[in-house]
Amino acid sequence: MNLDKDNIINYSPSCERNQQVILEHLQPYIPSSAKILEIGSYSGQHAIHFCHNQPDLTWQASDQFQYIQGLEQNFRLANLANLLDPIEINVAVAEHWPKTVFDVIYSANTLHIMSWQHVEKMFENISACIKANTLVCIYGPFKYNAQYTSSSNEQFQQWLLARDPLSGIRDFEAVQLLAEKAGLTLLKDINMPANNQLLIWQYKG
Ligand SMILES: C[S@@+](CC[C@H](N)C(=O)[O-])C[C@H]1O[C@@H](n2cnc3c(N)ncnc32)[C@H](O)[C@@H]1O
């Protein structure tokens, strides 16, 4: 969708770069007419790109309170019928999670930004919104066996920690434990460009 980037609040160049490849890898898994909840939508570029390219989807974007107004403005520009008004969700606040279930929960580049305590809360609170076969799809950088997948990710970690000591690239194994505790089964761990992963779990119910 050709929106002028100068008009997009919180425009993210990396979203622009990775949105198509994420969509291509996710599409085979997303059921038709799926209802999707996104955590940490920020500028909403992924939401707009996915909804534009797959009109049968219904997309519920969300983020912390301070990003909601920007999201609303960006979505007005996009003017897509399948893109719902964004809602406030801080993953750590159980009351913020919708009292409805979704086919897919999607979140990109969030686990290394939020604190580990919030990552734990996210996997705890996700239970309100999942049913049998719901997919939980997380995109971003991870460590495996305590090793970075690239030297650029190691440098990124230093940058993250200097900015916020509670943030940081997460260990895949620790996240996998949280997912298992939430009843999720790992379906796929896909190597993505720029040393990122796309992790897809399913709730078996
Ligand atoms: C780097 S941005 C990623 C934005 C977008 N998803 C992307 O891929 O570019 C990190 C996002 O995580 C969100 N985030 C951080 N902590 C959060 C929390 N506790 N609850 C919900 N979202 C959170 C931020 O508000 C921000 O939108």
Ligand as a Chemical Component Dictionary entry (heavy atoms), coordinates in Angstrom:
data_LIG
# 
_chem_comp.id                   LIG 
_chem_comp.type                 NON-POLYMER 
_chem_comp.pdbx_formal_charge   0 
_chem_comp.three_letter_code    LIG 
# 
loop_
_chem_comp_atom.comp_id 
_chem_comp_atom.atom_id 
_chem_comp_atom.alt_atom_id 
_chem_comp_atom.type_symbol 
_chem_comp_atom.charge 
_chem_comp_atom.model_Cartn_x 
_chem_comp_atom.model_Cartn_y 
_chem_comp_atom.model_Cartn_z 
_chem_comp_atom.pdbx_ordinal 
LIG C1  C1  C 0  10.593 -1.814 18.464 1  
LIG S1  S1  S 1  8.905  -1.522 18.639 2  
LIG C2  C2  C 0  8.276  -2.690 17.473 3  
LIG C3  C3  C 0  7.140  -2.125 16.717 4  
LIG C4  C4  C 0  6.614  -2.942 15.545 5  
LIG N1  N1  N 0  5.895  -4.105 16.004 6  
LIG C5  C5  C 0  7.736  -3.322 14.615 7  
LIG O1  O1  O 0  7.903  -4.507 14.323 8  
LIG O2  O2  O -1 8.446  -2.446 14.156 9  
LIG C6  C6  C 0  8.531  -2.248 20.209 10 
LIG C7  C7  C 0  7.072  -2.183 20.573 11 
LIG O3  O3  O 0  6.885  -2.947 21.768 12 
LIG C8  C8  C 0  5.909  -2.276 22.525 13 
LIG N2  N2  N 0  5.962  -2.684 23.933 14 
LIG C9  C9  C 0  7.005  -2.586 24.796 15 
LIG N3  N3  N 0  6.635  -2.985 26.027 16 
LIG C10 C10 C 0  5.324  -3.344 25.936 17 
LIG C11 C11 C 0  4.371  -3.814 26.874 18 
LIG N4  N4  N 0  4.682  -4.004 28.158 19 
LIG N5  N5  N 0  3.123  -4.075 26.423 20 
LIG C12 C12 C 0  2.800  -3.897 25.121 21 
LIG N6  N6  N 0  3.658  -3.446 24.198 22 
LIG C13 C13 C 0  4.911  -3.160 24.602 23 
LIG C14 C14 C 0  6.283  -0.805 22.335 24 
LIG O4  O4  O 0  5.249  0.034  22.758 25 
LIG C15 C15 C 0  6.576  -0.766 20.854 26 
LIG O5  O5  O 0  5.435  -0.542 20.093 27 
# 
loop_
_chem_comp_bond.comp_id 
_chem_comp_bond.atom_id_1 
_chem_comp_bond.atom_id_2 
_chem_comp_bond.value_order 
_chem_comp_bond.pdbx_ordinal 
LIG C1  S1  SING 1  
LIG S1  C2  SING 2  
LIG S1  C6  SING 3  
LIG C2  C3  SING 4  
LIG C3  C4  SING 5  
LIG C4  N1  SING 6  
LIG C4  C5  SING 7  
LIG C5  O1  DOUB 8  
LIG C5  O2  SING 9  
LIG C6  C7  SING 10 
LIG C7  O3  SING 11 
LIG C7  C15 SING 12 
LIG O3  C8  SING 13 
LIG C8  N2  SING 14 
LIG C8  C14 SING 15 
LIG N2  C9  SING 16 
LIG N2  C13 SING 17 
LIG C9  N3  DOUB 18 
LIG N3  C10 SING 19 
LIG C10 C11 SING 20 
LIG C10 C13 DOUB 21 
LIG C11 N4  SING 22 
LIG C11 N5  DOUB 23 
LIG N5  C12 SING 24 
LIG C12 N6  DOUB 25 
LIG N6  C13 SING 26 
LIG C14 O4  SING 27 
LIG C14 C15 SING 28 
LIG C15 O5  SING 29 
# 
